[in-house]
């Protein structure tokens, strides 16, 4: 295990940012810390980097206890949401910074900077100032700067959070490719479940200072440990007191299946290939159902019609135990 | 020459934009009007009087000009003024930056009071400043420092009135600096000292240069705060402004103007030099 976090608690005044967090992050993988804003995921990342000190607990990086080490001695690369560029230095100088303060020979520094700028597709911008780059380019530069010192772990704090949706999506795919090329242990913080599921090998779901679940994207989606994880990873609706995903609800126009719940279609909304139904059950529940246009047409659904609902066979179902946090 | 020098003196280095006014542009009626007002106002106040000064100085011909400036007593005054002004500017660059740092980065009792008090030397009528200094460092000094009628009196007065300049130019820049940037440097392996030297200081240099320019310009023109304490002794503690006044009182307007135009050139030189430093830093990688 590359990063071992045990018993970490962190308070800011009365606010408990992290409470007794225990996580192991495997070497060479891309791990996402996923959760809502203010849930403590950034604090955990900053504790790994040494930018915050935990009140209790320990952090070990590659078997070395790093709890009391200052950031500069941890050999950790950190990428900030707002890039944290050195404004007065050119792109090449920014990337060279970590190597220069390690007093590496000039030739070696120049070679390594060239190589990294090629890796992040910024070679032709080497002599520009960061202010002449777009947000996405600045973030790629920041990434090259962090990778320059060959860190043991690479930490990214909401790296694409300040970028627009299109660039975000591009960079996300690009980060995945980059990680396949340079397989350094990488941890990134995000509140975007789609981003986490698309990029990460493993996801750690953090909410209200606690780890809710650790697992692969598929495990989390198919076997959520609780209703928080289930609702955070995708849309949910309540059917007969259990939580189920709207596209996992079977709709029938006659009471065929045993235990099917009867209701009437209160609203029907079509968006492209998708049809969204709001069904009012006899018990007074409001159930959201999503099905394809073709399927809905085949059933002859319309507003006011009576339907019978059941969770689809093999659907992920979690009992609704506490009010939704999202 | 006079109009160019006047522009540079009147505008602090940091406010100048590269290439401003180079490209011909068409103005809207509103901006034509405001440009007209600005130029008229500036001409009446600065350009025309400065031109008049240079004309007066040149009135006696080059001989009179050279004679006025090579006079031993005048030369001593120039050396004292420029030397002490450079010294005090150097002191302000260091101390001013430290004070700005303390005001922005540290939390301590009385911080807000200090933040307000910093401006007092600047806001005080200069003759009052002179009285303040006289009471502490004069003949009846309660702390036993008898600096009246010495070179130190000049330095002290300069330091007193120029204290706020570097502090006030550096402070806002320091407040705007991203904390992220320092954390990034630390995570890349930089010690606090390296981070300060390679990341923070370069961001502050333009502000420090602007503050230094203001400080130097104010120092070479200082009069009120030092006349009481320095004693105005010829060859020892007499500064340029006092010398100019005595020329005028003696009816020698041409010599006064010659000396004044020389100081104008010195101010211009230093401000341009600081501007170049600032531009080099801004451009450097």
Interface residues (C-beta under 8 A of the other chain):
Chain A: X49 X50 X51 X70 X71 X72 X73 X74 X75 X76 X77 X78 X80 X82 X83 X84 X85 X86 X87 X88 X89 X90 X92 X93 X97 X98 X101 X102 X127 X142 X145 X146 X148 X149
Chain B: X178 X180 X181 X183 X184 X185 X186 X187 X188 X189 X190 X191 X194 X198 X199 X202 X203 X281 X282 X284 X285
